[in-house]
């Protein structure tokens, strides 16, 4: 559910305003109402500095090293500046090292020549040219008594020097090469020097990573607090020749007693009111222990608008069931439940909700694995296990699982229409929800007629069905938009009939993905087991070993791949099919009180 908000307006004398804000920050209850003003240049600089600290902290947290020495700098700004400088230098040195290694590779075949000697020979009229030729061509040059000298030979190719004297030239018919600027030994010295510089910088960075992150985090927190105060000042109105400070903010009604107590003890004048439809109201969700676990999933799409219903409690059971349907293996679900439960014993408290969510998803997977008769890729319907003889007839075959996916989809779509009607009634009034109620009458009435007439409870009289459709159609055609005239309503109603009928059928077919993903997961498990059995029979000695290794590797990969699809596709069904049929608008702004850090 969405917690109701009250809008507070505070009027404070300018000399007392700073103390008032300090206390308001300490309370951490008021979400400041923004006036839409651009941040100042000072604020922009602070944001840039904050980004620097966040990047530095992220960089250092990846470099923890227990052997690192203690740093020589103890001031966060000094550490940040030195860290930035060293990061830049490190990038330059690493690029230089890569270039030197390539140069060394190119210089290696030429040996340790002397560039000075080559230059001296050139000044005396002796010019050296360097070539590469196949060995047989080089031998021809030697037989011709040409002034060539071998330098190195690699892979049938000969590197050699041609000594050109007194401007005597000869066409060697070979590939001329450029001599590297430095000999191999000189490049190796530069590589060693560069590597030492990189090592020294890395030691300093490791020392920062082990001993200085907390300093950077403290400075980051200080900057965040400062930016919060800047935001409050920017959104403060100054009245009565800047003597009176006027600030507006939102407070959940559950937290107003603590704020009112503080305000009574202060000299501030204030008044509060309920939210209005045109207000920009922050959203704070409050759900039960079960639904709260699914709030992170809903927030991936959007928070609800303040005026509409929070759908977390409504999509949570469906999401859990859909995940179990897609994964659909009782053995895999058992691993989720046991694994997450075991990790809870040593995990940090903030991770426990995520582990509880994994256990719930694992429980749903066990349920659908039991329904479809799948356990670690074993098809319990076709396998003769004594333990399952008495319940084998209860397992659902693929055809029944296909029908079940459509039934679950139909239930969620109709449930979404009920929520849409409730949302429309809450936001605009009952008349705006009558069109949606008309569709519910048509859908539920038609389904009820088919079921009851098929069971012989009511006669198979089509006039009953037509009467239900006519009643629902009346609401659809004449209440599609109560705000316009009757002819426009009918026109909109006709369009609503077309779009809804085609949309519902399309949405219903989307739920076939539940069956398809569950079937693919099961088939992969069957194939892994089948190949494993073939490996088991291939060798009496090594067969069992490779059998176990293959099953562990194969089922692990299947769990990882299938779990990803089992999470993504139910999320897609929730955010597209369910949210659309529920009339979800979204776009809500998160409640972020002044003084409350995000991780508090």
C-alpha positions in Angstrom: 0.0 0.0 0.0 1.0 3.6 -0.4 1.4 5.5 2.8 -0.7 8.7 2.9 1.3 12.0 2.9 0.7 15.4 4.5 2.2 18.5 3.2 3.9 20.8 5.8 4.8 24.4 5.4 7.4 25.8 7.8 7.9 29.5 8.5 11.1 30.2 10.4 12.9 33.5 11.3 16.1 33.7 9.3 18.5 33.8 12.3 17.0 30.5 13.6 16.8 28.8 10.2 20.2 27.1 10.3 19.5 25.5 13.7 16.0 24.6 12.5 17.5 22.8 9.5 20.1 21.0 11.6 17.3 19.5 13.8 15.1 18.7 10.8 18.1 16.9 9.2 18.6 14.9 12.5 14.9 13.8 12.4 15.1 12.6 8.8 11.3 12.8 8.2 10.6 15.5 5.7 10.8 15.0 1.9 11.6 18.5 0.6 9.2 19.9 -2.0 11.2 21.1 -4.9 10.6 24.4 -6.7 12.2 23.3 -10.0 15.2 25.7 -9.7 18.5 25.0 -11.4 21.4 24.1 -9.0 24.0 26.7 -8.3 27.6 26.6 -9.6 28.8 25.6 -6.1 26.3 22.7 -6.0 27.4 21.5 -9.5 31.0 21.5 -8.3 30.1 19.5 -5.2 28.2 16.9 -7.4 31.3 16.6 -9.6 33.5 16.1 -6.5 31.0 13.5 -5.2 31.3 11.6 -8.4 35.1 11.6 -8.1 34.8 10.1 -4.6 32.4 7.5 -5.8 34.6 6.5 -8.6 37.7 6.4 -6.4 35.9 4.3 -3.7 34.7 1.9 -6.4 38.2 1.6 -7.9 39.8 1.0 -4.5 37.3 -1.5 -3.3 38.4 -3.8 -6.1 42.1 -3.7 -5.0 42.0 -5.0 -1.4 45.4 -6.5 -0.6 46.3 -7.7 2.9 50.0 -7.2 2.3 49.7 -3.5 1.4 51.7 -1.0 3.5 50.1 1.9 5.3 49.7 5.1 3.3 51.6 8.3 4.0 48.6 10.6 3.3 45.8 10.8 5.8 43.6 13.6 4.3 40.7 12.5 2.1 41.2 15.4 -0.4 44.9 14.7 -0.6 44.3 11.0 -1.1 41.8 11.7 -3.8 44.1 14.1 -5.7 47.0 11.7 -5.4 44.8 8.8 -6.4 43.6 10.6 -9.5 47.1 11.6 -10.5 48.4 8.1 -10.0 45.5 6.5 -11.9 46.3 8.8 -14.9 50.0 8.0 -14.6 49.3 4.3 -14.3 47.2 4.3 -17.5 50.1 6.1 -19.3 52.7 3.7 -18.0 50.6 0.6 -18.9 50.1 2.0 -22.4 53.8 2.6 -22.6 54.6 -0.9 -21.3 52.4 -2.4 -23.9 54.1 -0.4 -26.7 57.5 -1.3 -25.4 56.6 -5.0 -25.3 55.6 -4.8 -28.9 58.8 -2.9 -29.8 60.9 -5.6 -28.0 59.2 -8.3 -30.0 60.0 -6.5 -33.2 63.6 -5.8 -32.1 64.4 -9.3 -30.8 65.5 -10.7 -34.2 67.9 -7.8 -34.8 69.9 -8.4 -31.7 71.8 -5.8 -29.7 73.0 -3.4 -32.5 74.5 0.0 -32.0 72.5 2.9 -33.5 75.6 5.2 -32.9 77.9 2.9 -34.8 75.4 2.7 -37.7 75.3 6.5 -37.8 79.1 6.7 -37.7 79.4 4.3 -40.7 76.9 6.3 -42.7 78.9 9.4 -42.1 82.0 7.6 -43.6 80.1 6.5 -46.7 79.1 3.1 -45.6 75.4 2.6 -45.6 73.6 -0.4 -44.1 70.4 -1.7 -45.6 68.3 -4.4 -43.9 66.4 -7.0 -45.7 64.3 -10.2 -45.2 64.3 -13.1 -47.8 63.6 -16.8 -47.9 66.7 -18.8 -47.1 67.2 -20.1 -50.7 67.2 -16.5 -52.1 69.6 -15.4 -49.4 72.0 -18.3 -50.3 72.0 -17.1 -53.9 73.2 -13.6 -52.7 76.0 -15.3 -50.7 77.1 -17.3 -53.8 77.3 -14.0 -55.8 79.8 -12.7 -53.1 77.5 -9.8 -52.4 78.3 -7.9 -49.1 75.5 -9.4 -47.0 75.8 -10.5 -43.4 73.3 -12.8 -41.6 71.6 -11.3 -38.5 69.1 -14.0 -37.6 67.1 -16.8 -39.1 63.5 -17.7 -38.2 61.0 -20.0 -39.8 62.9 -20.2 -43.1 63.2 -16.4 -43.4 66.6 -14.8 -43.1 67.2 -11.3 -41.7 70.4 -9.8 -43.0 72.3 -6.6 -43.6 73.5 -5.4 -47.1 76.6 -3.3 -46.8 76.4 -0.5 -49.4 79.7 1.3 -50.0 80.9 4.1 -52.3 77.3 4.5 -53.7 77.5 1.1 -55.4 73.9 -0.2 -55.6 72.6 -3.6 -56.4 69.0 -4.7 -56.8 68.5 -7.5 -54.2 64.9 -8.3 -55.2 64.0 -8.6 -51.4 61.8 -6.9 -48.8 63.6 -4.0 -47.2 63.0 -3.5 -43.6 63.3 -0.6 -41.2 65.7 -1.2 -38.3 64.0 -0.6 -34.9 65.0 2.7 -33.3 66.5 0.9 -30.3 68.2 -2.5 -29.8 66.5 -5.2 -27.9 68.7 -4.8 -24.7 67.9 -1.0 -24.5 64.2 -1.7 -24.9 64.4 -4.4 -22.1 65.9 -1.8 -19.8 63.0 0.6 -20.5 60.6 -2.2 -19.9 62.1 -3.0 -16.5 62.1 0.7 -15.5 58.4 1.1 -16.6 57.4 -2.1 -14.8 59.1 -0.8 -11.6 57.2 2.4 -11.9 53.9 0.5 -12.3 54.8 -1.7 -9.4 55.4 1.4 -7.1 52.1 3.0 -8.1 50.2 -0.2 -7.6 51.7 -0.6 -4.1 50.5 2.9 -3.2 47.1 2.2 -4.6 46.9 -1.0 -2.7 47.8 0.9 0.5 44.9 3.3 -0.2 42.6 0.4 -0.8 43.4 -1.2 2.5 43.7 1.8 4.8 42.0 4.8 3.3 38.6 3.8 1.8 36.9 4.7 5.1 38.3 8.3 4.9 36.9 8.7 1.4 33.6 7.3 2.4 33.4 9.8 5.3 34.2 12.6 3.0 31.6 11.3 0.5 29.0 11.3 3.3 29.9 14.8 4.3 29.5 15.9 0.7 26.1 14.2 0.5 25.0 16.0 3.6 26.2 19.3 2.3 24.3 18.8 -1.0 21.2 18.0 1.0 21.5 21.3 2.8 22.2 23.1 -0.5 19.0 21.5 -1.9 17.0 22.7 1.1 18.3 26.2 0.8 17.6 26.3 -3.0 14.0 25.3 -2.3 13.5 27.8 0.5 11.3 30.8 -0.2 12.5 34.1 1.4 9.8 36.5 2.4 9.5 39.7 4.3 12.7 41.2 3.0 14.6 37.9 3.5 13.7 37.8 7.2 11.2 34.9 6.9 12.2 31.5 5.6 9.4 29.4 4.0 10.0 25.7 3.4 7.6 23.0 2.2 7.9 19.3 2.5 6.0 16.0 2.6 5.8 13.7 5.7 4.1 10.3 5.9 1.1 10.5 8.2 2.6 7.7 10.3 5.6 9.9 11.1 3.8 13.1 11.9 3.6 12.7 15.7 7.4 12.8 16.0 7.6 15.8 13.7 4.8 17.7 15.5 6.5 17.1 18.8 9.7 18.7 17.5 7.8 21.6 16.0 6.0 22.3 19.3 9.3 22.6 21.0 10.7 24.9 18.3 9.9 28.5 17.5 8.8 27.6 13.9 5.3 28.4 12.7 3.8 25.6 10.6 0.7 24.2 9.1 -0.2 21.0 7.3 -2.7 19.8 4.8 -3.7 16.7 2.9 -2.4 16.0 -0.6 -4.2 17.5 -3.5 -4.6 15.8 -7.0 -2.3 18.3 -8.7 0.5 18.0 -6.1 3.8 16.3 -6.9 3.7 13.8 -4.0 6.5 11.4 -3.1 5.6 7.7 -2.7 6.4 5.5 0.3 5.4 1.9 0.2 4.3 -0.1 3.2 3.6 -3.8 2.6 3.4 -7.0 4.7 6.4 -9.2 5.1 5.5 -11.3 2.1 4.8 -8.5 -0.4 7.8 -6.4 0.8 10.1 -9.0 -0.6 8.8 -8.2 -4.1 9.2 -4.4 -3.8 12.7 -4.5 -5.5 11.1 -6.3 -8.5 8.4 -3.7 -8.9 10.8 -0.8 -8.5 12.7 -2.1 -11.6 9.8 -0.8 -13.6 8.4 2.2 -11.7 6.9 3.3 -8.5 3.2 3.7 -8.6 1.7 7.2 -8.8 0.5 8.5 -5.4 -3.1 8.5 -6.6 -3.2 4.9 -7.7 -3.0 1.5 -6.0 0.3 -0.2 -5.1 0.3 -3.4 -7.2 3.1 -5.1 -5.3 0.8 -7.1 -3.1 -1.3 -8.1 -6.1 1.5 -9.2 -8.5 3.7 -10.9 -5.8 1.8 -14.3 -5.6 1.6 -14.4 -9.4 5.2 -13.7 -9.9 6.2 -16.4 -7.5 3.9 -19.0 -9.2 5.1 -18.0 -12.6 8.8 -18.4 -11.6 8.0 -21.9 -10.3 6.1 -22.7 -13.5 9.0 -21.7 -15.7 11.7 -23.5 -13.8 9.4 -26.4 -12.9 11.8 -28.9 -11.3 11.2 -29.9 -7.7 14.9 -30.8 -7.3 16.0 -27.4 -8.4 13.5 -25.7 -6.1 14.8 -27.8 -3.2 18.3 -26.6 -3.9 17.0 -23.0 -3.8 15.3 -23.4 -0.5 18.2 -25.3 1.2 20.9 -23.2 -0.3 19.4 -19.8 0.5 18.4 -21.0 4.0 22.0 -22.2 4.7 23.5 -18.9 3.5 21.2 -17.0 5.8 23.2 -18.3 8.7 26.3 -16.2 7.7 24.9 -13.6 5.4 24.6 -9.9 6.4 21.2 -8.9 7.6 20.6 -6.6 4.6 20.8 -9.7 2.3 18.3 -11.8 4.2 15.2 -10.4 2.4 16.7 -11.4 -1.0 17.5 -14.9 0.4 13.9 -15.2 1.7 12.7 -14.2 -1.8 14.9 -17.0 -3.3 13.4 -19.4 -0.8 9.8 -18.4 -1.8 10.7 -18.8 -5.5 12.2 -22.2 -4.7 9.1 -23.2 -2.9 7.0 -22.4 -5.9 9.4 -24.3 -8.1 9.0 -27.4 -5.8 5.2 -27.0 -6.2 5.2 -26.9 -10.0 7.9 -29.6 -10.1 5.5 -31.8 -8.1 2.6 -30.9 -10.3 4.5 -31.7 -13.5 6.4 -34.7 -12.1 9.9 -33.4 -12.6 12.8 -34.0 -10.1 16.4 -33.2 -11.2 15.4 -33.9 -14.8 13.7 -37.2 -14.0 10.3 -37.6 -15.5 8.3 -39.1 -12.7 5.3 -39.7 -14.9 7.1 -42.2 -17.2 9.6 -43.5 -14.6 8.5 -46.5 -12.5 9.4 -45.4 -9.0 7.6 -47.2 -6.2 7.4 -44.0 -4.2 5.3 -42.3 -6.9 3.0 -45.2 -7.9 0.2 -43.9 -5.7 0.4 -40.3 -6.9 1.4 -40.8 -10.6 -2.1 -40.2 -11.8 -2.1 -36.7 -10.1 0.8 -35.4 -12.3 -0.1 -33.2 -15.2 1.1 -34.1 -18.6 2.4 -31.4 -21.1 -1.1 -30.9 -22.6 -2.6 -30.2 -19.2 0.4 -27.9 -18.3 -0.3 -26.0 -21.5 -3.9 -25.5 -20.4 -2.8 -24.5 -16.9 -0.6 -21.8 -18.3 -3.6 -20.3 -20.1 -5.9 -20.6 -17.1 -3.3 -18.8 -14.9 -3.0 -16.1 -17.5 -6.8 -15.7 -17.7 -7.0 -15.4 -14.0 -4.3 -12.7 -13.8 -5.9 -10.7 -16.7 -9.3 -10.7 -15.0 -7.8 -9.9 -11.7 -6.0 -7.0 -13.3 -9.3 -5.7 -14.7 -10.7 -5.7 -11.1 -7.7 -3.7 -10.0 -8.2 -1.3 -12.9 -11.8 -0.8 -11.9 -10.8 -0.2 -8.3 -8.1 2.3 -9.4 -10.6 4.2 -11.6 -13.1 4.4 -8.9 -10.5 5.7 -6.4 -9.1 8.3 -8.7 -12.1 9.5 -10.8 -15.3 8.0 -9.4 -17.5 5.0 -10.0 -18.9 6.3 -13.4 -15.4 6.1 -14.9 -15.0 2.4 -13.8 -18.4 1.2 -15.3 -16.8 0.4 -18.7 -14.2 -1.8 -17.0 -17.0 -3.4 -14.9 -18.8 -4.1 -18.2 -15.8 -6.1 -19.5 -15.8 -8.0 -16.2 -19.4 -8.8 -16.6 -18.9 -10.1 -20.1 -15.8 -12.2 -19.3 -16.9 -13.6 -16.0 -20.5 -14.1 -17.1 -19.4 -15.9 -20.3 -17.0 -18.2 -18.4 -19.6 -18.9 -15.7 -22.3 -19.7 -18.3 -20.0 -22.2 -20.0 -19.0 -23.9 -16.8 -22.5 -24.0 -15.3 -24.2 -25.0 -18.5 -21.6 -27.7 -19.1 -22.1 -29.1 -15.6 -25.9 -29.1 -16.1 -26.6 -26.6 -13.3 -28.3 -24.2 -15.7 -29.9 -24.9 -19.1 -27.9 -24.4 -22.2 -29.9 -21.4 -23.3 -27.9 -18.9 -25.4 -30.3 -16.1 -24.5 -28.8 -16.1 -21.0 -25.3 -15.6 -22.5 -26.5 -12.9 -24.9 -28.2 -11.1 -22.0 -25.0 -11.1 -20.0 -23.0 -9.8 -23.0 -25.7 -7.2 -23.7 -25.5 -5.9 -20.1 -21.8 -5.7 -20.1 -21.8 -4.2 -23.6 -24.1 -1.4 -22.5 -21.6 -0.3 -19.9 -18.7 -0.6 -22.3 -20.4 1.5 -25.1 -22.0 4.2 -23.0 -19.5 4.6 -20.1 -16.2 4.4 -22.0 -15.6 8.1 -21.2 -18.3 9.8 -19.1 -16.8 13.2 -19.6 -17.9 13.5 -23.3 -21.3 13.5 -25.0 -23.2 10.2 -25.8 -22.1 10.0 -29.4 -18.5 10.4 -28.6 -19.0 7.8 -25.9 -20.3 5.3 -28.4 -17.5 5.9 -30.7 -14.9 5.5 -28.0 -16.8 2.4 -26.8 -16.6 0.8 -30.3 -12.9 1.4 -30.4 -12.6 0.0 -26.8 -14.3 -3.2 -27.9 -11.9 -3.7 -30.8 -8.7 -2.8 -28.8 -9.7 -4.8 -25.7 -10.8 -8.0 -27.5 -7.6 -8.1 -29.6 -5.5 -7.1 -26.6 -6.9 -9.7 -24.3 -6.4 -12.5 -26.7 -2.9 -11.4 -27.4 -2.1 -11.0 -23.7 -3.6 -14.5 -23.0 -1.3 -16.1 -25.6 1.7 -14.5 -24.0 1.2 -16.7 -21.0 2.1 -19.8 -23.2 5.7 -18.8 -22.4 5.2 -20.2 -18.9 4.6 -23.6 -20.4 7.3 -23.3 -23.0 10.0 -22.3 -20.5 9.0 -25.0 -18.1 9.0 -27.6 -20.9 12.4 -26.5 -22.2 13.9 -26.6 -18.6 12.6 -30.2 -18.2 13.8 -31.3 -21.6 17.3 -30.0 -20.9 17.3 -31.9 -17.6 16.1 -35.1 -19.3 18.9 -34.8 -21.9 21.6 -34.2 -19.3 20.5 -37.3 -17.4 20.3 -39.4 -20.6 23.9 -38.4 -21.7 25.0 -39.0 -18.1 23.7 -42.5 -18.2 25.5 -43.2 -21.4 28.8 -41.9 -19.8 28.1 -44.2 -16.8 28.0 -47.2 -19.0 31.0 -46.3 -21.1 33.6 -47.5 -18.5 33.4 -49.5 -15.3 36.3 -47.6 -13.8 36.0 -44.0 -15.0 32.3 -44.0 -16.0 30.9 -43.3 -12.5 33.4 -40.4 -11.9 32.6 -38.7 -15.3 28.9 -39.4 -14.7 28.9 -37.5 -11.4 31.0 -34.6 -12.8 28.8 -34.3 -15.9 25.6 -34.3 -13.9 26.9 -31.7 -11.6 28.1 -29.5 -14.4 25.1 -30.0 -16.6 22.4 -29.4 -14.0 24.3 -26.4 -12.7 24.3 -24.8 -16.2 20.7 -25.7 -16.6 19.7 -24.1 -13.3 21.6 -20.9 -14.2 20.1 -20.6 -17.7 16.6 -21.6 -16.7 16.6 -19.4 -13.6 17.4 -16.4 -15.7 14.5 -17.0 -18.1 12.3 -17.9 -15.1 13.0 -14.5 -13.6 12.9 -12.4 -16.8 9.7 -13.7 -18.4 7.4 -13.5 -15.3 8.7 -10.0 -14.9 7.7 -9.3 -18.5 4.2 -10.7 -17.9 3.9 -8.6 -14.9 5.1 -5.3 -16.4 3.4 -5.7 -19.7 0.3 -7.8 -19.6 -0.7 -7.4 -15.9 0.2 -3.7 -15.5 -1.6 -2.9 -18.7 -4.8 -4.7 -17.8 -4.6 -3.2 -14.3 -4.4 0.3 -15.8 -1.0 1.0 -14.0 0.3 4.4 -14.8 3.4 4.6 -12.6 5.9 7.4 -12.5 5.9 8.0 -8.8 8.7 9.8 -7.0 10.5 7.9 -4.2 10.1 9.3 -0.7 13.6 10.6 0.2 13.5 12.5 3.5 16.0 15.2 4.3 18.7 13.8 6.6 18.1 10.1 5.8 20.9 8.4 3.9 19.8 5.9 1.3 21.3 3.0 3.1 19.9 3.9 6.5 
